[in-house]
Amino acid sequence: MRRTIACLLLAILVFPGVEAAQPVRARKAMVVSRETNATDAGVAILRAGGNAIDAAAAVGFALAVTHPSAGNLGGGGFMLIRFADGRATFIDFRERAPLHATRDMYLDKDGKPTRDSVLGWRAAGVPGTARGLEFAQRKYGKAKWADVVAPSVKLAREGFAISYGLANGLKTAKNLAQFPESKRIFQKSGSYHAAGDKLVQPELAGVLERIQRLGARDFYEGETAKILAAEMAKNGGLITLDDLKQYEAAERKPLEGNYRGFKIITAPPPSSGGIGILQMLAVLEKTGYEKEGAGSAQAIHYTAEAMRRYYADRAEHLGDPDFWPVPVSKLLSPAYVNKLRASINPDKATNSDDIKAGDLKTMESTETTHYSIVDAEGNCVAVTYTLNGGYGSGVAVPGLGFLLNNEMDDFSVKPGHANMYGAIGGEANAILPKKRPLSSMSPSIVLKDGKPFLVVGTPGGTRILTSVMQVIQNVVDFKMNAQDAVNFPRFHHQSRPDKLQMEPLFSPDTRKLLEQRGHTIEIVRTICEIAAIQFEDNGWLAGAADPRVEGKAAGY
Ligand code: GLY
């Protein structure tokens, strides 16, 4: 895989504008997700006459069965929709803090953060996925609800073949091993599932069948809710029946901005991603950063400097907009963007200590998942949803068979102080009952001449927004096709720690040039896993799953 990517990279660098890798092409409709059964479920709904929103719900439920590290019923996420008629909307089904949550709930008696925000029953926020997928499908879908949920029921009831990657993931997930029910279901009580084995999940099938028959109401008020609340009470968790009953998805106005004549529709707060993508691109737009080509030290330096500056703002100013006044227009105002741009030294990395907007950051785990869908009518959907950490809190609910998120760790567990990862969080993102934790999830849709051009997103915690931005840069500035744009090596800077993270395939001399400019480089194995769909000029759809993982693009 690495050799293939290296060859492709070389081809792009030597022959800019030349296509090195081929995306999956289709005329009418396309689904790209992290897992093959889930992609197939989405395509089947589309072929049966459903629209992209129906397919998005079907893929979301299917991933809850087949991609247990991030696909979920016990977590939450964001869905961005751009309708064929030009309207756009954003459905926020991010988890909320339980009613009994308190600001200091994850501090011990000496004021030190505990592991409780990461592992176990107390780490879970109130899940939003069932409510969010239903809200979107009932309002904007056209298929029958039962048909949308059906593929996931079948996958859970009859089982599916465990892939090589999933077998590895399940075996090495330490958090699953700590909870008997999780260990029983996902690790065969210690004897482990092998690649090719069938994973049958009867308890999860039961939950999905009730959702199919009774709607998400069952999850929030019915049998599922009662079992979940009882298990929470038994195990010291916070979520009650009241929490579940009161959970609502929020429909928000997406953020919009422009970059080199392209319109970018993206995620508003409580995502920090959309503001970041728009601010960083605006900073880059007038720098000429792209002149030396994709992957050049110059392009990486300028982009990293834009990243460094946004992350300083992010932790200071970003939080749930229902609880904290996020200064969106200020952060994106031309005057402010000009000031940020002017502060970049073309030859020298700025020390993050000298960036004062906010010396704060929060860190999120890299485990989340994203899928992109386009239907034959031209509706586009980008969904990113998550349990936060891989397999979330590690807790599978007895009798229900789904894993709970550990999204509470996305709050600033101790505002103003380093948390257990050495990260620092801001007051804007402090814990409050019913508040949503700050996210980086950035489902995005780019328009060219007013028409859909790119549907894109990724998991990856704080690296999400910088990776989504790089794919946009690769397509818009470096004229790559969707697959090359996804395959191309990525890098990331988030101000603190003051390190430029880079995938290994950048050349040693590029790294050297960056070090000469003062960057401290850290090589990391992979950064993010993009799922993208591009509308090509000839009318074809190009679907690009990320070769870094076992995704699948398919269409017709
Ligand atoms: N938990 C990952 C995110 O929301 O960004």
Boltz pocket constraint, residues with backbone or C-beta under 6 A from the ligand:
constraints:
  - pocket:
      binder: B
      contacts: [[A, 364], [A, 365], [A, 367], [A, 368], [A, 386], [A, 387], [A, 388], [A, 389], [A, 410], [A, 438], [A, 439], [A, 440], [A, 441], [A, 461], [A, 462]]
      max_distance: 6.0
